[in-house]
């Protein structure tokens, strides 16, 4: 049974749906998320935040006290390419980096009203290149992201592979957006459970992001990418979100390609519920699982954590 604290995430999405007609400009959407989405997450404590210019991309170092300074997460924030920033997500990434015991680089990218694809992927590549230029070995870096951050995570992996460059050691994906064609059955089966992400709304987000481009382009729809040779991936999703089947379909595609894959689906949870880290037990549990799974892949001690068993996928 979902905790009382976790209801805040559903309330947030219900409020977005109720206020949709009032959020009539890109800046209004940004401002709403800055105030309301940010508030879902508790402060992790013991974490410093340092803003940097990452090769022309606004970014923020997330620096937990005592963290390994040679290992890093490169985090792509969510927000449907209409909102979200290094500020809305700094606390979530702070919880994750603290649990892992490494630093993280959280970066911004142009939102869709500022530029269409591939501008966002170009920003992600700039952040990756800057991180490497700082002396970080790809073998000591994991990629991570939530929602549309999955687009950038797998866009970076495809670009790196195409250039014959070393790949990071792992990927962590929260409520990933993998299919711009919106073929998942859960858009129908979870329609009454998910107050915000009706298929029509997500269809608008797709057009806003890529315009008339091919929705099956692997750089925007990783479900249709060649995943061969990609690093291990840990996927998490909420059982009640309309996008959950995208994670299930992607997990199957990854396994077929020989990629080590874990998928945890959390009962009663909605999209990116991990944003409630520090406030809701389900979010804290999810963050602990991500950290315990990725630590050995980054060459860090397991910290005594045991990885909980998979939820029904």
N, C-alpha and C positions, 0 to 999 in steps of 0.2 A: 504494500500500500504506500502511495506517495506521501511524503512528509508534508506537514502543514507549511513548513518553510519553502518547500519547492513550488507551492502555489504561486509564489511571486513571479515566476517565469511565465506561467500561463496568463496571469493578470496583465503582465507587460504586453504580451502579444494581443490579448483581447483589447487593451487600451489602444494599441496601434491600429487595429482594425476599426475601432470605434471613432478614432480621430483621423482616419485616412482622408476624409473629405476636407479636413481643416489644414492638413499638411500639404499645401498647394505649391510649394516651391522647394527646390533642392536644399536650400539653406534651412528651411523649416524642418525638413526631415533630419538633417544633420544635427540641428539644435535639440530636437526631441530625443534623439539617441544619446547625445552627449549628456543630457540631464538624467534620463530615465533608464537607459540601458546600463550606463556606468554604475548606477546606484544598486544594481542587483548584486554586485560583487563586494565581498568584504575585503578590507585591507589585509594583505598577508603578513605584514610586520617583518622586520629584519631584511628588507629589500630596498636597495637604492635604485633610482631611475636617473639616467643621464641621457639627454637628447644629443644626437649626433647627426651630422650630414654624411650619409652612407653613399658616397658616389653620386651626389646630387639628389638623393632620396631622403626625405625626413624620416628619421628612425630614432629608436630609443633603446639604449642598453638597459636590460633588466638584470640587476646585480644582487643576488642573494648573499648575505653575509657568509663567508667561509666557502663559497662555491668554487668549484674547479674552474680556473680561468683559461684553460686550454680546450675545454669542451663547450659547445654552444648549441642552442636551438635557434633556428631561423623561422620566425613566426609570421604568418600571413593572416591578418584579422579578417573577420567576416563583416557582413553588413549589406549583402546583395549588390555591391558596387554602388549603393546610394547613400551609405552611411558607414559608421564605424571608423576607428582611427587608432593611433597609438595610445590615445588617451582613454577611449572607451575600454580598451583591452589590456591596459598595463597591469591591472590588478589580477586578472585571470592568468596572464602570462607570468606574473610574479609568483602566484601560487604554484604553477607548474614548474617553473625554473627552480624554485625553492625545494620542491619535492624531489626533483631530479638531482639537484646539487650542482648545477652548472649555470652559466650565464645564458641570457637569451637576447637576440636582436629582433625587435618588433619594428616593422617598417610600414610606412604609408605608401599609397599609390594613388594615381588619379581616380576620382570617382567618375561614374559613367557620364554625368552631365558635363564634366570637364574634358573628357576624352574617351573614345570607344576603344575596345580591344584592337590592337595588342598593347596599348600604352601601359596597361596595368602589368602585363607580363614583362615588358621592358624594364619597368621599375623594380620588379622582383629580381630580375637578372642583375640589375645594377647593385641591389643590396647583396646578392650572393657574391658578385665579383669583389665588392668592397670587403666583405667578410674574409674572403680568401686573401685579399691583399693585406689584411691585418695579421696574417700569419696563421689563420685557422686551417687545419688540414681537413679535407672533405671527410676523412675517416673518423673525425672527432665531432662531426656536425650531424644533427638530425633536423629535418624539415617538419614543420607543424603548422596547422591552420584549422580554422573553423568555417563551415558553410562555404561561401565563395572563395575562401582561402585555399580550398582544395583545388580550384581551378589554377591558381598560381603555383601551388606546390607541385602539381603534376605537369604544369607548363614548364617550370624550371627543370624538372627531371628530364623531360623530353628534349629541351634545348641542350642541356649538358650532355646527354647521350649522343645527340646529333653532332655535337662538336667534339666528341671523343674525349671528354673531360671526366675526371673522377666524380663519382656520385656520393652523396651523403649516405650515412649508414642506415637510416631508418626514416619513416614518415609516420606522423601522428595526425589523424584526421578526425575532427569533431563535426558530426552532422554534415558530411561532405555533399557538395553540389557537384555531381558528376555527369549529369545528362541534360543538356540544353533542349533535347527533344521531348523531355518530360514524359517518358514512357512508363514510369513506375506505377504499378497498380495502387500503391498507397495514397496517391493523389485522390483516389476515389474512396478506398476503404477507411482512410483516416480523416476524411473531409469534415466530419462532424466533431472530431476530437481536437483538430488543429484550428485555432481561431484566426490565424494570420496567413498561412501559406496555402490558400486555395490555388488550384492549378491556374486559374485565370490571372491571379496576382503574380505568380512565378513566371508565367508566360510574358507578362509585361516587363518583368525584370530582365528576362532574356533579351527581348527586343531593345530595351534601354541600353544593355551592355554591348551587344554585338551588331545591332541594326539588322540589316538584311543578309549578314554573313551566314555561312553554312553552319547549322546547329549541330552537325555531326563532326565538325572539325575537331580532331583530337586535342588541339591546344585549348579548346574551351570546354569540350566534353570528354573528360578522361575515360569515360566508359568505353569509348570507341578507339582508344589509343592502344598501341602495341606496348604491353607492360613487361615484356620479356627483359630480364636482367635488372629490373628495378629493385630497390632495397625493400626489406620487410616493412609491412605496414600494419598499424593498429588503428582500426576504425571504431568509432563510437557513435551511436545514434539513439534517439528517443523512440520508444515503441509507438508513441501516439503522434509523431510528426508525419506530415504528408511526404517528406523526402526520405523516409526510412528505407524504402525499397531501392533507392539509388545506392545506398551503402551495401545492401544485400547483393545487388547485381554487380556492383564493382568488386566486392569481395570474391564472388564467384569467378569473375573474369581474371582477377589477380591470381587466384589459386590455379586456374587453368594455365596461366602463363608461367607457373612455377615460382611465384612470389610467396614467400612466407607471409601469411595473412591471419590476423585475428580480428574478429568482429564481436563487439559487445553491444547488445541492444537492451536499453534500460526501461523496464516496465513503468508505464505511467508518465514518462518524460516526453517533453517537447524539444523543439529545435534548439541546439546549443545551450542546453540546460546547465552545462558546465560554467556558464557565466555567473552562476550562483555560488561559486566557490567561496568558502569562508562563511557562508550563511546557511546552505542546505546540505544535509548529509549525503544526498545522492550525488551532488556535484563534487564534494570532497572525496567520496569514494571513487568517482570516475577519474579525478586527477591523480589519486594515489595509484590507480591501476596503470595509467599512462606512464607515470614515473617509474614504477617498478619494472614495467616491460622494457622501457628504453634505456635504463641505466646500464645494464650489462652490454648493450649494443654500442654504447658510447665508451665502454671500457671503465665504467665506474662500479664500485662495490654495490651490492644489492641493498645495502642499508638495513638488512634484516626484514625487509618487507616481503610478504607473500602475495603473489598475484591471485586475486579472486578468480573463481571459475567463470567461464563465459556465460553470459545471459543468453536466452533463446534468440537465435538469429534466423 
